[in-house]
């Protein structure tokens, strides 16, 4: 009985190092895949492409009978807090993205919308 226990422990020790290495690599992959860098343009941001482009258009210029242009005087005059609030809580026909996007993803979108309007 003791020999079986020793073999089991030995097998577990052999698996510990590869398992730890895989866990670390997975954690690093998740950490770096979360939020695109803020210097990425809005329309190249995968979060925008997946969640926003359907209504606001691939170029963020809006779509007829869908979301308004994000490149406009109205959008440019909004504060970052107002934009963040609309993305987070929705407004009118726009759905809320609380729980669908992380706060970092929302902040990145807001920064990119502001940069787009300064051009």
N, C-alpha and C positions, 0 to 999 in steps of 0.2 A: 504494500500500500504506500509506503514512504517513497519507494523508487518511482512510482507513478506520479506522485506529487512533485518530485524533483524534476522529472521530465517535463511536466506541464509548466513549471516555473521557468525552466530553461527555454522552452518554446516561446513563452510569453516575453521573455527578455530579448529574444532574437527579433520579435515583431515590434518591440517598443520603439527602436530607433527609426525604422522605415515609416512607422505610423506617425511618429512625431514630425518627421521631415515632410510627409504628405500634408499633415495638418497645417504646418507653417506655410507651405507653398499655397495651399488653398486659402488661408487667411490673407496672405499678401495679394493674391489674385482678386479676392473680394474687395479688399481695401482700395486697390488701385482702379478697379472697374466701376466703382460707385458713381462718381461725379466727374463729368468731363471737365477739363481745365477751363477756367474762365476766359482764356484767350482764344478759345475755339469760337468761331462765329455762330450766331444763333441758328442759322439754317443748316449748319454742319453738325450741330449738337444732336446726338442720338436721342436724347430726352425730348427735344423739340420735335424731331422727325416722328417719333413714336406717339407722342401725346398731343401735339399742338398743330402740326402741319395739316392735318385732315380738315380743320376749320379755318386756320389762319393762312393756309397756303404754304407751299414749299419755299417761297421767297419771302414770307411774312407780310406780303402785301394784301392779305385778306382774300376772301372768296365770296363771290356773289351769293347772297342768301345764306351765308355761313358766318364765320368769325370776322371781325373787322381787321383792318390793316394794323400791324404793330409798328409800322413806319408812318407815323402821322403826327400832326401837331398835338392832337389829343393825347396820344401815347407819350409824346415827348414832354408834355406839360405835367404828367402825373408824377408824383413822388415815388420813390422806391417802395415806401411802405404801402402806398395805395396799390401799386402793381402787385406786390407780394400778397396783399390782402385779397385781391381779385383772384389770383392764381390759387391761393390756399382755400378760400371760401366760396368761390364762384360768384357769378353775377349775371342776372338775366338768363340767357340760354347757356352761358358758360358753366360747365360743371365744376364742382370743387375738387381739388387735387390733394386734399389732406388725406394722408394714408396711402396715396398712390405715388406721390413723389416725396422724397426726403426734403427736409428744410434746406440742405446744401444744394440740392438740385433746383429748388425754387429760387434760391438766392442767385445761383448761376444764371438761370433764365432771366431774372430781373436785370442783372448786370449786363447781359448780352442785349436785351431789349434797349437798355439805355445807351449802350455803345452804338447800336444800329441807328438810333435816332440822332446821334451827334454827328454822323457822317454828312 
